[in-house]
Amino acid sequence: MNHYAITMPQLSDTMTEGVVVTWEKQAGDRVERGDIVATVETDKAIMDVEVFKAGYLAGPLAEIGATIAVGAALGYITDTAGDVAIAAGEVVAEKAQTEMIPHHAGTPIVMPQLSDTMTEGVVVTWEKQPGDVIKRGDIVATVETDKAIMDVEVFQEGYLSGPIADVGSVVEVGHPMAFIVDDASKANDTGVTISADHKVKDTHKVAPPSADKPAHLPIPKPAPAQVAATGAMPPVPRPQGRQATPYARKVAGQLGVNLAGLAGSGPSGVIVSADVARARPSMAEVAHALPQVDVPGQGRAMTSMEKAVSHAVTASLTLPTFNVTVNINTAALTAAAKAKKVSVTVAIAKACSVAMAKFPRMNWAYQPIDKLVERSHHDFGVAVMSNDGGLVVPILHGIEKKPLEALQSDWTGLVERARVRKLAPAEYANPTFTISNMGMLGGSHFTAIPTPGISAILAIAANGPQGTPFTITGDHRVLNGADVALYLATLKQTIEAPEGWIQGSGVGGQGTAAEAVAGATATISAPVSPIPEGNWDVQVVVVGGGPGGEDCARDLADHGIKVMMVNNEPFPGGECLWRGCIPSKAWRAAADNIRNRAHDAEMGVDGTNTPKLNWEQVEKHRRWVQTSRGEMALKADKGMKIDVREGYGEFVDTHTLKITPVEGEPYQVTFGAAVIATGAPAFVPPIPGARENLASGGVVTSDTIWNLAAPPKRLGIVGGGVIGVEMAQIFRDLGAEVLMLERQDRLLPETEEEIAKHLITLLEKEITVVTSADIKEIGGTPGAMTLRYANKEGVESTFDCEVILVATGKRPDTRKLNLDKLGVELDGAAIKVNAHCQTSVPHVYAVGDVIGGYMLAHTAATQGRVAARNLLGHASVYDQDRDCGVTFSRPQAGFVGLSVAQAKAKGIDAVEAKMPMSIDAKAMITGETEGMIKLVADKASGRIIGVHYLADHTDTLIGTGVMMVAGEMTLTQVAKAIFPHPTQTELFGELARRLLNRLRRTAKK
């Protein structure tokens, strides 16, 4: 009897261990050479473990989730049938040859997830061959999903290397298709053929590229339904004795799914959202659950399109539908469309939208369970035939607000991509209404089938003696017969009398057209976009690629708006990513680890109180985080079809922007509307010697401190705001002596007063703080700087240090934008805007630091989305009274909404309750008892209008406060909520009950 160990293979030079994900064979199973026996997770991907020894799999097998060192045994192969386990203590010296597929060191090119439902894709072509040079942004391959054929773009330079998945291979999302290596000599030409069940069928040398595409490609499996938890239903309780993620419980609440008995696919059996989504039948499951007929003969696998249609139409049988038909004379519309040089298809789609303004329910949809989604945007799917004979339904977006010419331009490109099945996910996913014109194929009458996600589909048959039959099949859960009959009657008038609307089909004309056609007297409130019509290069130009500009551009692009984002850096992210939130929190994380070690001994952990700082590694980690996030953001922006340009933007006139690139000649683009999101640089006050020493590096700001070669031993800080406080504690934790000077009478003026005073008391135990300071002069050379100042009594002192940080806030600088060419008004240094983020020029918006107020990344992002919604015609405002912020001190200070003082200044009779962290069980356990949490409520309504924090984990706890304030929750609702014990979230329930009891007692007096 012989036994051979199956050892953990080594995928790369840096791999030291792997985690067992699955066993593809079980103890006792027959194993052949080349079989995949398990999958393991490495630091790069989940990989197959292939063995090259025939026999029988034997245990003991490593448990799922176990971490196994490279070279250690995963299991065993025996040559004796029925031998399922080796004897206890038996030594097995021989090893079965094992290999991982793919197995080559390098950066993997993974199968991208091109839609929410995609779990795998098929390799269609390789645009590069092994050994070819790869540049950033190169298209290296195309892959087929269940809906389209897409390009695979890479963002790393190097050389393409194998193992490379053959054309026709089925690769799971996130799994490698090939690799990029940094040296041409490392590239290899190994190819692998991966079957539809993700098994390696063959390993070989990569053949020369063929001009022929395979006749048949394997088909990706449909994914379980993905459900967004966006409703107001509360999460379901955690199942007894089981773990479920908060998002899974939220989804379960939305879908009415019982988590008891539900299998969990997360780590250690945790139930995740995908498990909940699976519990509700997907289209595929519904299709397969219906009676099946055993048909004789050898069947072939359906293509991805055939399978998608099969599952969708079968699932549609679960919809309670009905049909209504009218005959419409389309001659007038056909002639009008021809005169406008647009296709009849586009004209009909526009007519359907015009008529729908009077009957918005036609655009709604049923959402499980027992909810209706009321949609105002008209994104119509219009069926066309692909070149391979399949049915493709591209979507015309924003029909309600676009003129016919713009719709025709959109449609021309859509049809071209649809015929070769190269639509982007946003171009085929989630229509709100569908049109199928089979009349062009001669069908005299037919009924279309609506699928889940829409409430109505229009079937247009061939023209007959009584006109063209228009048949709507409606979902009876959303629509009734009267809805559809009246809509069709209005549609008939709209199509037969197009003169009243087709000439004025541009932005803002739809409501008038609908009223004229239907004889309506009520005002139609269809959204009207303020983007001026015109032959612009882009509809909207966004100047600035920080959180405000990027979120704005993404929202616009997501709704079909042609948008360009001009950014003066290679990657988006703005100050937040490159000079603010992200790098400072990377430093804070390192400082936290050092600070936390001081408390280990109190909890019984000895020998950890002398940590050593590795500044080079700190900086390497920081830059990796920044670069990775920048690359991810740029890839996402380009994937959303945002036209990203690197360069400096300045306005030439009200509709022209001049762009000066880093290299090359300046050029101009025209735009319909503009969004300014250029941020604000650090402000350096006129302190003698401050600005003079910026160039030498003796003085730094929040923009330039990232150039420090090493952390200083002595640091002077001018300014006691958020940036100054954060940096003071970071460098104190890293070992520096710190002096902080603040011109005002207290630090952190934007923080709730009691919270700020408590934090200042804690700060003064660690650093020297001088308020009401008069900074006289800054002098010296880098490494030997002097700060001369006077305290509030006028006594002068000097502080010798290595570097001085001027952290006196930020101030917008719009001089290079040429705003005078636009006529945009300023409010001091900031751009003046209204609550809609609209400037004094109606088609120009501004967001983020450039408009003043809270200069926070999430504030800018929120304002960017507000501007986008207004440009899309949906009235939206930014409400500062619901904004929030965190100061990453230790403990962390934070606020959501209003303080009592702020509320009373607005005429609100506000009350508050507070609880110290020292009484919280979890804080006592972890030794984090400094601070407090405050709850502020409107006394009259009981609505929570503010939450204020000083706690070690404010960055985690603040989300609860955000939801309370944003969701307009009351004290009673929070008091009744069940918070887990022992966690610090318990304090919210206690605070709400305490405040309710107080209000109840005072009301009796």
N, C-alpha and C positions, 0 to 999 in steps of 0.2 A: 504494500500500500504506500503510495507516494503522495505527499502534500506539497503544494507550492503556494507561497504567500502572494496575494495581490496587494502590491504596495501603492502608496500615494505617489503618483508621478510628479515630476517637477515641470511645471509649465514654463517658467522663466527663471532667469538667474536670481531674481529677487524673491521668488516664492519659497516660503519655508514651511507652509502648512496649507491645508484645505479643509473645508467643511462638507460633510456628506449631506447631499440634498435628496437623492433618491437611490433606491436599488432597482435596477431594471431587470435583474434576475433574482430569484429567491433560492435559499439553501436547498440543494437537491436538484436544481435545474441543470439541464445539459448546457454546456458552454462550448462554443466552437471558436476557432481562431478568428479574430477580428470582431468578436461580439462586443457590444457595449453592455457592461455589467452594472454600471452605476453612473451617476452624475455627481460632481463635486463643485463647490464654489471656491474660487481662488480670489486673490485681490484684484483680479481683472474681469472675470466673467464666470458663468456656470458652464462647465465643460463635461463632455463625455469621457468616461474611462474605458478604454479599449484594451482587451487582453489578447495575447497571442499564444495561448496554451489551451488545448482542448481538454475537456474533463467535465467535472460536476462541481457546481458552486457549493462551498462548505463554509460553515461558521466556525467560530463566532464572528458574525458580521458587525462592523462598526455601526453604531446606532445613528439613525437620521439626526442631523444636527451636531454630531460629534466632530470635534476638531482633531484632525489627524496630521501628524508631522510628515513632511516629505520623507519617503523611504519606509515609513511604518506601515503595518498591515491594515488593509481595509477589510479583508476577508481572505478566503483560501480556495484553491482548486484542488480537488482530489481525483484520482483516476478510478475510483470505485463507486459505482452507482449505489445510491441509498446511504452513502456516508455523508451525513449532513453537518457534522461538526467534528473537529479534531479533538482529541482527548485533552483534558485539562493538564496544563503544564508541558504539553508536547512541544518540542523545539522544532521549528520549521526553518531550515536554512536556505532552501532553494526558493527562488523568486520567479513568478510568472512574468514574462515581459509585458509591460503595460505602457500605454501611451495616451496622451490627451489629444482630443481633436477639437479645435486646432491646438497646436502645441508649440508654435514658434514665438520666441520672445519678440516684443515690439508693441507698438500701440495698436490696439484692435480697431478695425473699421466695423462697427456693429450695425446690425439691421435696425434702421431708425423706426420709431413709432410714428406713422404718418397720419393716424387718426386715433380717436379714443378707443375704438373697438378693435383695432389691429393687434394681433398677437404674433403674427409671423408674416413673412413675405417670401416671394420667389425671385431668385436672381434671373433677370432677363438678359442683360448684357453687361460686359465689362468694357468700360471706355478706356481703361488703362490696363497694361499687362505687367506681370511681375518684372521688377527691375526698373520700370519707368519712373521718372522723376515726378513727384507729387508736389503741387503748390497749394497754398491756402486758397480755398474756394473752388478747387477743381471738382468737376463731376467725375467720379471714378466708376460709377456703375448705375444701372437702372434696375429697379425692383418692381414687382407686381404685387399689389395688395388685393383685397377682395373687391376693390372698386376701381382702381386706376393703376397706371404705370408711372412711377415717380423717379426723379433723379436722386442719387445719393451724393451729397456734397461733403467734402472733408475740410477741416480747418487746421491741419498740421502739415508741415513740410517734411519731405523725406523721400523714401522709395517704396513702391508697392512690393509686398512680399507675401508669399504663401505661408501656411496653407491657405489657398484661395478657393472659395466655394464655387463649384462648377455652375455654369448656366443651367437653370432648371432645378437647382438645389433649393430646398425649403429651409429657411433659417428663422429661428425664433427672434422676436423683438429683443434687442439688447445683447444678442449673441454675435460673436465675430463672424464676418464674411471673409475677411482678409486682414492683413496687418500693414502698418507703415513702420519701416525701420530707418534709422538715421544714417546708415552707411550702405552704399550700394553693394559692398562685399557681403553684407549680412542677408541680402535678399535671396530667397529661394523660390523655385518654380514648382513647388508641390501643389497639386490640386486635389480636392476631395469632392466626391459626389454625395450629397446629403439627401436622403429620401423624405417623403412627405411626413413620415413619423419621426423625423429628426435623427435618423440613424445613418452612420457613415457606411455607404455601400461600396466605396472604392477609393483608393489612394493612388495617385499617378502623377506623372509629369504634366504640366499645363500644356495643352496642345496649342498650336498657333491659332490666332483668332479666326473664326469662321464668319463669313458674310451671311450665313443662313441662320435664322432664328429657329429654335425648336418648334416643331409642329404642335406639340402638346406640352404644356407646363403643368407641374403639380399644382394643386390648389390649396391656398391657405385655409385653415379651418376658421369658421366664424367664432368670434369671441363672445363670451357671455355679455348680456346687456349691461351697459355702464349707466349708472343712475347718479345724477348730481343731487346732493342733499341741499336743496335751495329753499324748501318750504319752511313753514313755521311750526310744523309738528315737532314735539319734543322727542329726544332720543328714547329708545326703548331701554328698559333696565338691563343691566349686565346679567347674563344668564347665570344661574346658580352654579358655583364651582367652576365657571369657565371664564376665559378672557376674551374680550371683544374690543376692538379699537373704538374710540369715540366716534370717528366718522362712520364706521360700520353700524354703530347703534343709531346714529342720526339717519343713515340711509334706510335702516330697518323701520324706523319710525315713519319715514315718508312712504314706504311701500307696504306697511302693515305686515312685515315679515316677523315671525316668531323665531327668536334665536335659539330656543331650546332644541337640542338635537341637531343643530346645524353644524356640519363639519367645517372646521377652520383650516385654511391653507397657509396661514401666517406662521411665523416662528413659534415653535412649541404648541402648535395647534390654535393659535390666536385667530379668532374670526375677523376677517378683513372685509372691506366693502365689496370686493369682487365675489366673496362667498354669499353675501346678501343678495347681490344682483343675480347670482346664479339661482337663488331660491325662487325668484320670479321667473317663470318660463321665458326663455329667449325665443326669437323667431324660429331658430333651428329646433329648439326643444318642442315648441308648439307644433311645428311641422311634423316632427317625428312621433309626437304623441298621438296624432290622428291615425285612424285605421290605415294600414298599409296592405297593398295587394302584392302577392307573390307573382311576379311576371317572369315567364320563361325567357331564357336567352342570356347571353353574356353582356352585361351592362358595362358601359364605360363611365369613368368618373366625370361628373359635371365640371365645366369650367367654373371659374370663380363667379363670373357674371350669371351663369345659369343657376348656380347654387344660391346666390344672393336673391335672385328673383324668385326662385322656388320657395325659399323660406319666407320671404316677405309676403308673397301672395297667399301662402298657406296660413300664415299668422293673421292675415286680414280676414280670414273666415271667422275669427273671434269677434269681429266688429259687427254690431247690429246696424246694417246699412239699408238704405232705400234709394230709389232712383226717381228723378224728375227730368223730363225732356221738353224742350221747346225748339221750334224751327226758327232759324234766324236767317235773314237775307244778308249775306256778307258782301254784296257787290259794292256798296258805298264805302265800306271800310277798306276793301281791296284797292279801290281807286285812290282813296285818300292816302293809303300807305305807299302806293306807287309814287304818288306826287311828292311825298315826304322822303322818298328813297329809303324806305325801311321795309323789312319783310312783313308779310301778313302775320306771321307767328308772333313777332314782337308787338305788332299793333293789337292783336287779340289779347296778349298778356297785359298790355297797358289798359285796354278796355275792361278786362276783368278787375284790374286794380281800381280803376275809376268807379266802377259800379260797386265795388266792395267798400268804398268809403261810406256808403249808406248802410251797409250790412256787415259791420266788422266781425260779427260772430262767425262768418264764413272762414275767417282766418284763424280761428281759435283751434285748440286741440285738447283732447282728453288726456289727462296724466294720471296714471295709477298712483294711489287708489283714491277715486272720487274727488278729483281736482280738475279744474279747467285752466289752461294756460291761455291768457288773453294777450294776443300779439298784435301790435300795431304796425310792425314792419312787414312789408310785402316781399317775401323772398320766394318766388314761384319756380318750381321745378317744371321744365318743359322737355318732354321725351323726344329723343332723336335716336337714329340708328347708328351704331358704330360700324367701322369698316369690316369688323369680323362678324357682323350680323347680330350682335347683342343689343340690348336696349340700355341706353344711357340717359340719365335725367340730370343734365346740368341745371344750375340754379341762376336765374336772373335776380340779383340782389337789389333791394331798395327801389322797386318799381314805382312805389307810391310817390317818390320825390324826384325821379330822374326824367328828363325829357326823352322823347322817342329817339333822337339822334344818339344820345349817350347810351340808351339801352341797346340800340342797334350795334354800336361799337362794342359793347360788352358781349353781345350775343355772337358776333362774328368770331371773336376769339374763343368763346366757349365752345362753339360748334366744332371749330378746328381741333381743339384739344379733346373734345368728347369723342370724335370719330376715331381717334387713335388711343382713346382711353388714357389720356395723360392729364386728367383733371386733378387739381389740388383738392385736399379734403374739404376745404371751405366751399368749393365749387360744386359739391354734390351732396353734402350732408345737411340734413334738417331743413327741408323746404317747409313753407307754411301753407302752400296750396299747390296743386299739380295740374298740369294741362297735358293731355295726350291727344294728338291730332292724327288719328289713323285714317281720316278721310282722304289724306293725300295718297294713301295706298289703295283707295277704291272701296273701302268698307262702307256700306250704306247705313249701317247702324251697329253700334257696339257699346258695351258698358265697361267702363274702366273700374279698377279695383283700388280703393284707398288702402294704404298701409298705416300701421300705427305711427302717430306723430303728426298726422293731418286730419282734418275733419271732412274734407271734400276734395274730390278729383273731378275734373271736367273732361269728358270724352267728346271729341268733335268728329263726326262722321262725314261721308262724302255728300256733296251738294245734291239735292233732289228737287222734284217739282215744287215742293212746298218750302224749299229753303234748305239750310244746313242744320241737321239735328245736333243740338248741344245738350248733352246728358250729364247731369251731375249726380254722382253717387255720394251720399252723405252719411256720416256717422251719427246715428240717432241719439247717442249720448250727449252730443253737442248741439246738433241741429234738429229742427223739426220740418215738416213738409212746407209749412208757410214760409219759414226762413228761406228755403231753397227756391220755392216758386216765385216769391217776390224778388229775390236776387236775380233769377233768370229773366224775369220780366224787365228788370232794370238793365240787365246786361243786353237784352235784345234791343232796347231803345238806344243804349250807348253805342252798339255796333251799327245799327241801322241809321243813326243820325250822328255821325262822328264829327261833323263840322264844328259843333259847339265845344269840343274838347281837344280834338287832335292837333289844332293849331296852337292851342295854349296848354300843351301837355307838359310844359316845363315845370320847374319848381314853383310851388304855390298855386298852380292852376287846377289841381285835382278837385279840391273841395267845390269850387265854382262849377266845374264840369259835372260833377255828380249831382249837384243840386239842379242844374239846368235839365239834365236828362231825366231825373227821377221826379222832378216837380217838388223837391223837398223845400221846406221852409226853415228847418232847423239848421243851425250852424254846424258844419263838419269840422271836427278838430283833428284833421290829419296832420302829422308833424310836418313842419315846413323848414327845410334846411336853409340857413342864411349864407351858404356858400354861393357867391355870385356865379351866374352862368357866363360862360365864355370859352373861347378856344385856348385854355391855359395849358401849359406844360404839365402841371399837376393841379388837382383840385385844392389840396392843402399842402403848404410847406410848414414844417415844424423846425424851428431854429433852436437847437440844443438837444443833446442826447442823454440828459440825466433822467431821473425817475419821472419828472413831470412831462418832459418831451416824449420819452419813450412810451409811457402808458397812454398818452394822448394819441400818438401815431398808431399804436397797436389797436386801440379801440376803433379808430377811423378805418384802418385797413381791414379789420374784422367785419366791418359793415360795407365793404366794397368800395370805399373811397380811395382814389388814387392819391397817395401821400408820399412826400419826400421828407426825410429827416436829415438835416444838415448838422453835423457834429464836428467840433474842432479837435477831436481826439480819435485815435484809430478804432477804439471800441466805445460803445455806449456805457452808461453807468454814472457819468457826471461826478460831482464832488462826493456823493455818497459812496460810490465804489472805489474811487481812486484817491480821495483826500479826506474822507470823513468817516461815515458809519462803519464801513467794513474794515479798513485798516486799523482804526482805533480799537475796534472790538477784538481784532486779532491780538493786538498788544494787551488789551484788557484780559483776554483769556489766559495769556501767559502769566500776567501779574496775579490773576485769581489763583492759579495753581500754586504760586509761591505763598500768597497770603493764606490760603486754606491750610497749608502745612503747619502753620503756627498753632492751629486748633486740634491737630490730630491727637496730641498727647492727652487732651481732656477726654477723648473718647476711647482711649486705650490703645492708640497706635503710636508706637515709639520708633525713633530712628529716622523719621521723615522730616525733621525740622531744620535741616540744612540743605535745602535745594540749591542747585547751581544753575545760573542763567546761561543759556547758549544763545547769544544774540544773533549769531549767523543763522541758526535754525529758526529762530523766531521770525526773522526777516524772510527767510526762504518760504516758510509756511504762509506768511502774510501775502507775499507776492503770488504764490500759487493760488491762493483763494481768489485774489483779485483777477488774475489772468484767466482762471477757469471761468469765473462768473462773467467776465467781459466777453470771452469767446462764446459762451452759451447764449448770452443776450444777443450778440450780433447774429449768430446762427438763427435764433428764433425770429429776429426782426426780418432777416432776408427771407426766411421760410414763410413769413406772413405777407410777402410781396411788398414790404416797405422799401422804397428806393433810398438806401442809406448812402449819403455822400460825406466824405471827410473834407473839412475845410472851414473857413470863416465866412459867415454870412453877414451881409450888410444890405440894407434896403436902398433901391434905386428910385422907386416910386411906389405907389400904393398897391401895385400888383407885380412888381419885379424885384427879384433878389439877386444880388451879385454874390457869387461863391468864389472864394480864393482858396484853391487847394494847397496842400503842403508842397506838392510838386506840380508843375504845369501852369498854364495860363489861366487867369480868372475867366469865368463865364457867367452868363445870366440865365435864370429860369423865370417863367411867369407862373403866377399862382392865383387861385380864386380867393382863398382865405389863408391867413397865416396865424401860427401860434408861436409866441416868443417864450422860450424856456431856457434862457442862457445863464441862470443861476446868479450868484453873487460872490465876488472874491473876498478874501479876508481884508478887514479894514485895519489900517495902521494909523493910529492917531498921531498928531504932530508933536510927539515927544522928542526933544533934542537928542539926536543920535540914533533914533529908532530906525528911520528909513535909510539912513546912511549905512547902517550895519546889516541891512537885509542882504546886500550883495555879497558880503564876506561870509555870511553864514553864522555870524555871532548872534544875530537876531533871526528867529524863525517865526512863522505863522502856522496856522492849521493847514495851509497849502504846502508849506516847505519843510515841515518838521520830519517828513518821511525820508529826508536825505541824511539823517543822522547816521554817522558811521558806527556809533556806540552809544548806549544810554549814558547821560551825564551823571556825574557824582554829585554835582550841585546845580540846581535849576532855579532860575528866576522866572516867575510868571506874572504878566501884567494882564489883569482881567479875571473876574470871578464869576463868569457865566458857566454854562454847561461845559464848553470845551475846556476852559481853564480848570474846572473842578475835576473833570475826568482825567486830564493829563497829569494834574498834580498827584492824584492817587496812584495812577499807573506807575509813574516814575518813582514815587515813594516806595511802592511795593517792589520795584526793581532795585531799590537800594539808594536812591538819591535823597539828598537834603533839599527841601523845597521851601521857597518863599513865595507867597501869593499876595499881590497888591491889587486892591479893588478901589476904584474912585468913588463908588456909591457907598452907602452906609451898611449894606449887607450884600452877601453873595446870592446868586441864583434868584434874581428879581422876578423871574417868571414862574417860580415854584411857589406853591401854597405856603403861606407865611410860617405856620407852625412846623410843617415838614422841613422847610429850609432851615429854620433855627435849630432844630434837632440835628440835622445833618452837619451844620456848621460847627456845632459843639463837638461832634465826633471828629470832624476834619482837624479842628484845632489841637487835638491830641496827637496828630501825626505830622502836621506841617505848620509853618508859621503863616498866620493870616493877618493882614493889615487892611482894614477897611477905612473908608474916607481918606485914602492915601493920595498924596500929591507927588506924582513921579516927576522928578526934576531933570534927570539926565540918564542916558544910556551911553556907555563907552567901553573901550577895550578892544581886544582882538579875539577871534574864535578860540575858545578854550580858556580865556582869561578875560571875562567880561565883568563890568561893574554896573550895578544898578543903584542910583542915588535917589532917595525918596524922603518924604516927610510924613509923619503920622498926623492924625486930626488935631493934635495939640501943637503941631508945627515943629516937632523935634525931628531933625534930619538924621538919617542913617544911610549906610551903604551896605550892599550885599555883593560879595564876590562870588562869581559862578562861572561855569563853563559855557553856558548858552542861556539865552533869554527868549522865552516864548511870549509873543504878543498875541493874546487871545481876547481881543476886544470886539469880537463879533464880526459880522459880514455886512457889506454894503453893496447894493447893486451898482454896476458900472455899465451904462448903456451907450457910452459915447461912440463906440465903434459901430453901433447898429444903424446910425443915421436915422433915428426915429423922427427927425424933423421932416424927412421926406414922406413919412406916413401921416404926420399930424397927430401922433399919439401923445396924450397928455401924461405928465409925470406928477407924482406926489412926493416931492423931495427928490431923492435919488431913485426911488422905485417907480415902476410903471403903475399908473392909476387904473384900477379895474373895478367892475361892479361884482355882485355876488355870483354872476354867471361866468366870471373870469374874462369878461369882455372889456376891451379898452374903449377909449373915446371914438375909435374908428370901428364901425360895426362888424367888419369882416376880419378884424385883427383881435386875437385873444392873447393873454399872457398868464403864465402860471409859475409857481415855485418861488424860489428866493428872489427873483427879479421883481416881484410885486410886494416884497416885504412881508410883515406878519410873522407867523411861525415859520422859521427857516428849517424845515424838517423834511426828510426824504419822503415819508408817507404823506405829508401834507401836499408836497408837490405832485406826487402821483395821483392823489385824490383830485386835486385841481386840474390835472391833465385829463382825467376821465370826465370831469365836469365840463371842461371846454369841448371835449369830443362829443359828448351827448348834445350839447347845445348846437354844435355844428351839424349834427345829424338831425336836428329839428326837434329834439326832446328836451323840454325845459328842465334845467338842472342847476342847482346852486351849491356852493361850498358853504358849510355851516361850521364856523370856527368853534361854536359852543359845544360841538361834539368831537372835536379833535383831541389828540392825546400826545404824550411824549414821555420818554424815559431818559433820565440822566444815569449813565452807567458808572456811578460812584459805588462805593461799598459802605453801607447798604445802598441799593439803588433807589433814587427818588423817581416818582412818576405821577402823572396826572391824566385824568380823562374828564372832559367836560368842564364844569364850572366849580369854583370854590364858593363858600358861603358869601364871602365879600363880593365876588364877581356877580353872583346871582342877585344879591341885594342891590347892587349898582344898576341892574337891569329891571328892578322893581319886582323881583321874585321873592316871596317870603320863604326863605330856605332854612332848613335845619340840618344838623349833622350829628353823626355818632362816630366815635373812634375807639379803636381797641389796640393796645400795645402788642407787639409781636412776642413780648416776654411771656404772655399767658398761653401762647399757642403750643400745642404738644409737639408738632413737627419741628418748630423752631427751637424748642428746648432740646430735642434729640440731636439736632445738627449743630447746636451752639450758635444759632443765628438769631438772637433775641433782641437785637437793636431795631428800633423803628416802630412804625404803627401803620394802620390802614384806616382811612376815613371814608364814610359814605355820606353824600350830600343829597337831600331830597327836597322836592317842592312840597311844602307843608300842605297846600290846598289839595293837590291831586295825589300825593304819595309817589309821584314819578321820580325815579332816580336821575339826577341831572349832573352828578359828579362823583368821582372816586379818586382818592389821593393816597399815595403810597410812599412809605419809606421801609423797604424790606429787601433782604438779600436776593430774592427771586422775583422782583417786580416785573422783569421782562417776561416772565411766564405768567404771573398772576394778572397782569394788566389786561390780557385778552378778555377775561371775565368781565372786568369793568367796562371795556369797550362795548361788549354785547349788551350789557345792562343799559348803558346810556343810549347807544344807537338804536336798540330795540325798544326804547321807551318803557322799560320794565318798571313795575311798581314795587314798593317795599313788600307788599303782601305776596307778590309772585316770588320774590327772592326768598322771603321768609319761609315759604312753603317748599322751596326747592330742596332736594336731598343732596348734600355735599358729602363726599367720601371722607372717612376718618382713618388714620390721622393725616390730613393734608392741610395746608394753609388756606385752601379755599373755604374751609369751614367758617372762617371769620366773616365771610360775606353774609351767610345765613344768620350768624349771631348778631352782626351789626344791624341787619334789617329787622330782626325781631326786637332788638334793644330799642331801635328808633321807633318802631311801631308801638311798643309798650309805653315809651315816653309820651308819644303823641296821644295815646289813649288816656293816660293818666292826666295829662295837662288839659285834655278836652273836658274832663269831668269837673274841673275846678271852676 
